[in-house]
Amino acid sequence: MRTDARKALDDHRDQQSGWRAIKAEARVTQWARDGRIRGTVLMFLQRPDRVRFDVMTQVGPAAVLTSDGESFQLTDLRQGVFLQGPTCTENIARLLGISVDAENVLRLLTGDTPMIQATQQSMECRDGRYVVTRIAADGTTQEVSFSVHDDDLGKAPAEQRLSLRRSVERGANGDTRWEATYDEYVEVAGHSFPSKVRFIDQVNDADTSVRVKSISVDPEVPDGAFHQSPSPGMSVEFAPCP
């Protein structure tokens, strides 16, 4: 049985390495204060922090979000508005309902997780999973749960591959800030990705479910994929960060 939290986190990080970009198609459902939104989203994700999301309808794209890690653009074809500004959690959340920066939204969608700055951490086996508990100086806590690949159950702990199943952050008062769950992993080109990801943002009262329908590893990424310019006639607005 594993007992070293640092080793488990390092092993998982190493397993997640080896690819540069992915292209995927997903069905996204978002529950928020103003109701439910469903749609097909085409994604380009390139490490460490470049993202593109095209929200599609039967007649073509309805919205496109791009970020090269520093600059952000959102084309809303339904409203005829083009938003641009710096990349920040608030701007990423305008389309995705996921209040994290571009680097961490990439992690969440590919079987990884944002991590708090912890001053101490420990690991235990709970309900058949390894659970790493991290504690920050201000009392914030994070629990990160892993399962072992079925093919590795008979192997020595150090040789077992880990799949991230759940990550949850709580404030010092114990209230949950956000929770991510990862299910139905698939193998693609020697890499393992969750095909079902759910992110519940308690602070912003948003719940986003992503069901991946197809995924390819290290596709050719078109020039300019992570930057947009406004189309003629669109209203151009600045999207500030707090």
C-alpha positions as CSV (number, residue, x, y, z in Angstrom):
1,M,0.0,0.0,0.0
2,R,1.2,3.5,-0.8
3,T,1.9,5.8,2.1
4,D,4.0,8.6,0.5
5,A,1.8,11.5,-0.6
6,R,4.5,13.3,-2.5
7,K,5.5,10.1,-4.4
8,A,1.9,9.5,-5.4
9,L,1.4,13.1,-6.7
10,D,4.8,13.0,-8.5
11,D,3.9,9.6,-10.1
12,H,0.6,11.0,-11.3
13,R,2.2,14.1,-12.7
14,D,4.8,11.9,-14.6
15,Q,1.9,9.8,-16.0
16,Q,0.3,13.0,-17.3
17,S,3.4,14.1,-19.2
18,G,4.4,13.1,-22.7
19,W,1.8,15.0,-24.8
20,R,1.8,18.6,-26.1
21,A,-1.7,19.2,-27.3
22,I,-5.1,17.6,-27.7
23,K,-8.1,18.1,-30.0
24,A,-11.4,16.9,-28.7
25,E,-15.2,17.1,-29.2
26,A,-17.4,17.1,-26.2
27,R,-21.0,17.5,-25.1
28,V,-21.1,20.2,-22.4
29,T,-24.0,20.8,-20.0
30,Q,-23.9,23.7,-17.6
31,W,-26.3,24.5,-14.8
32,A,-26.0,28.1,-13.5
33,R,-28.2,30.8,-11.9
34,D,-29.8,31.7,-15.2
35,G,-30.7,28.1,-16.2
36,R,-29.3,25.2,-18.1
37,I,-27.2,25.4,-21.3
38,R,-26.3,22.4,-23.5
39,G,-24.1,22.2,-26.6
40,T,-21.3,20.6,-28.5
41,V,-17.9,22.1,-28.0
42,L,-14.8,21.6,-30.1
43,M,-11.6,22.0,-28.1
44,F,-7.9,22.7,-28.8
45,L,-5.7,22.5,-25.7
46,Q,-2.0,23.1,-25.9
47,R,0.3,23.0,-22.9
48,P,0.9,24.9,-20.7
49,D,-2.0,27.3,-21.0
50,R,-3.3,27.8,-24.6
51,V,-7.0,26.9,-25.1
52,R,-9.7,27.3,-27.7
53,F,-13.4,26.4,-27.4
54,D,-15.8,26.5,-30.3
55,V,-19.5,26.2,-29.2
56,M,-21.3,24.7,-32.1
57,T,-24.9,24.6,-33.3
58,Q,-26.5,22.8,-36.2
59,V,-25.8,25.8,-38.4
60,G,-22.3,26.6,-37.2
61,P,-20.4,28.2,-34.3
62,A,-22.4,30.2,-31.7
63,A,-19.4,31.4,-29.7
64,V,-15.6,31.0,-29.7
65,L,-13.3,31.5,-26.7
66,T,-9.5,31.7,-27.2
67,S,-6.6,32.3,-24.9
68,D,-2.9,32.1,-25.5
69,G,-2.3,32.2,-21.7
70,E,-2.1,36.0,-21.6
71,S,-4.7,37.5,-23.9
72,F,-8.4,36.5,-24.0
73,Q,-11.0,36.8,-26.8
74,L,-14.6,35.7,-26.9
75,T,-16.7,36.0,-30.0
76,D,-20.4,35.8,-29.2
77,L,-22.1,35.4,-32.6
78,R,-25.5,35.3,-31.1
79,Q,-25.2,38.8,-29.6
80,G,-22.8,40.2,-32.2
81,V,-20.2,41.0,-29.5
82,F,-16.5,40.6,-29.4
83,L,-14.9,40.7,-25.9
84,Q,-11.1,41.0,-25.4
85,G,-8.9,41.5,-22.5
86,P,-6.4,39.7,-20.2
87,T,-6.8,36.0,-19.4
88,C,-8.1,35.5,-15.9
89,T,-10.5,33.2,-14.1
90,E,-13.5,35.5,-14.6
91,N,-13.0,35.7,-18.3
92,I,-12.6,32.0,-18.8
93,A,-15.8,31.5,-16.8
94,R,-17.8,33.7,-19.2
95,L,-18.2,30.8,-21.5
96,L,-17.3,27.7,-19.5
97,G,-18.7,28.3,-16.1
98,I,-15.4,27.1,-14.6
99,S,-13.7,29.8,-12.6
100,V,-10.0,28.8,-13.1
101,D,-7.3,30.2,-15.3
102,A,-6.4,28.8,-18.7
103,E,-3.7,26.6,-17.4
104,N,-5.9,25.0,-14.8
105,V,-8.9,24.6,-17.1
106,L,-6.6,22.6,-19.4
107,R,-5.6,20.4,-16.4
108,L,-9.2,19.8,-15.4
109,L,-10.2,18.6,-18.8
110,T,-7.3,16.2,-19.2
111,G,-7.4,14.3,-15.9
112,D,-5.3,16.7,-13.7
113,T,-6.2,19.3,-11.1
114,P,-5.3,22.7,-9.7
115,M,-3.3,22.4,-6.5
116,I,-3.3,24.7,-3.5
117,Q,0.0,25.9,-1.9
118,A,0.2,23.4,0.9
119,T,2.4,23.5,4.0
120,Q,1.6,19.9,4.9
121,Q,0.2,16.8,3.3
122,S,-0.7,13.2,4.1
123,M,-2.2,10.2,2.4
124,E,-4.5,7.4,3.5
125,C,-6.4,4.5,1.9
126,R,-10.2,5.3,2.0
127,D,-13.0,3.3,0.4
128,G,-10.6,1.6,-2.0
129,R,-8.9,4.8,-3.1
130,Y,-5.8,6.7,-2.2
131,V,-6.7,10.1,-0.7
132,V,-4.1,12.8,-0.4
133,T,-5.0,15.6,2.0
134,R,-3.2,18.9,1.6
135,I,-3.4,21.8,4.1
136,A,-2.4,25.4,3.4
137,A,-1.1,27.9,5.9
138,D,-4.5,29.7,6.0
139,G,-6.4,26.5,6.8
140,T,-7.6,25.9,3.2
141,T,-7.6,22.1,2.5
142,Q,-7.7,20.0,-0.6
143,E,-8.4,16.3,-1.0
144,V,-7.2,14.5,-4.1
145,S,-8.4,10.9,-4.7
146,F,-6.9,8.3,-6.9
147,S,-7.8,4.9,-8.1
148,V,-5.4,2.2,-9.3
149,H,-5.6,0.9,-12.9
150,D,-7.3,-2.4,-12.9
151,D,-4.3,-4.0,-14.7
152,D,-2.0,-2.9,-11.9
153,L,-3.9,-4.2,-8.8
154,G,-1.4,-7.1,-8.4
155,K,1.7,-5.0,-8.9
156,A,3.9,-3.4,-6.2
157,P,2.5,0.0,-5.1
158,A,5.4,1.9,-6.7
159,E,4.6,0.3,-10.1
160,Q,0.9,1.0,-10.0
161,R,-0.6,3.7,-12.3
162,L,-3.0,6.1,-10.7
163,S,-6.1,7.7,-12.1
164,L,-7.4,10.9,-10.7
165,R,-11.0,10.5,-9.6
166,R,-11.8,13.5,-7.4
167,S,-10.4,16.8,-6.3
168,V,-12.1,19.1,-3.8
169,E,-11.0,22.4,-2.2
170,R,-12.5,23.6,1.1
171,G,-12.1,26.9,3.0
172,A,-10.8,27.1,6.5
173,N,-14.4,26.9,7.8
174,G,-14.9,23.6,6.0
175,D,-17.2,24.9,3.3
176,T,-16.5,23.5,-0.2
177,R,-15.3,26.0,-2.8
178,W,-15.2,23.7,-5.8
179,E,-15.2,20.0,-6.6
180,A,-14.1,18.1,-9.7
181,T,-14.8,14.5,-10.5
182,Y,-13.3,12.3,-13.3
183,D,-14.8,9.1,-14.7
184,E,-14.8,6.7,-17.7
185,Y,-11.1,6.9,-18.6
186,V,-10.0,6.1,-22.2
187,E,-6.6,5.2,-23.6
188,V,-5.5,7.3,-26.5
189,A,-2.1,6.9,-28.1
190,G,-0.7,5.5,-24.9
191,H,-2.2,8.3,-22.7
192,S,-5.2,8.0,-20.3
193,F,-7.9,10.7,-20.3
194,P,-11.2,11.0,-18.5
195,S,-14.1,11.1,-20.9
196,K,-16.5,12.4,-18.3
197,V,-15.5,15.4,-16.1
198,R,-17.7,17.4,-13.8
199,F,-16.8,20.7,-12.1
200,I,-19.0,22.2,-9.4
201,D,-18.2,25.8,-8.5
202,Q,-19.9,26.4,-5.2
203,V,-18.7,30.0,-4.9
204,N,-20.3,31.0,-8.2
205,D,-23.2,28.5,-8.1
206,A,-22.3,26.8,-11.4
207,D,-22.2,23.1,-12.3
208,T,-20.5,22.1,-15.6
209,S,-20.5,18.5,-17.0
210,V,-18.2,17.6,-19.9
211,R,-18.7,14.4,-21.8
212,V,-15.9,13.8,-24.3
213,K,-17.0,12.1,-27.5
214,S,-13.7,12.0,-29.4
215,I,-10.1,13.0,-28.6
216,S,-6.8,13.0,-30.5
217,V,-3.3,13.5,-29.1
218,D,-0.7,16.0,-30.6
219,P,-2.7,17.0,-33.7
220,E,-1.5,19.7,-36.0
221,V,-2.6,23.0,-34.4
222,P,-3.4,25.6,-37.0
223,D,-1.6,28.9,-36.9
224,G,-3.5,31.5,-34.9
225,A,-5.7,28.9,-33.3
226,F,-5.4,30.6,-29.9
227,H,-6.1,34.2,-31.0
228,Q,-9.1,35.9,-32.7
229,S,-9.9,39.2,-34.2
230,P,-13.4,40.8,-34.4
231,S,-15.5,40.2,-37.5
232,P,-16.7,43.3,-39.4
233,G,-19.8,44.8,-37.8
234,M,-19.3,43.3,-34.4
235,S,-19.4,45.4,-31.2
236,V,-16.0,45.3,-29.6
237,E,-15.8,45.5,-25.8
238,F,-13.0,45.3,-23.2
239,A,-13.3,42.5,-20.7
240,P,-11.4,43.5,-17.6
241,C,-10.2,41.4,-14.7
242,P,-10.9,42.4,-11.1
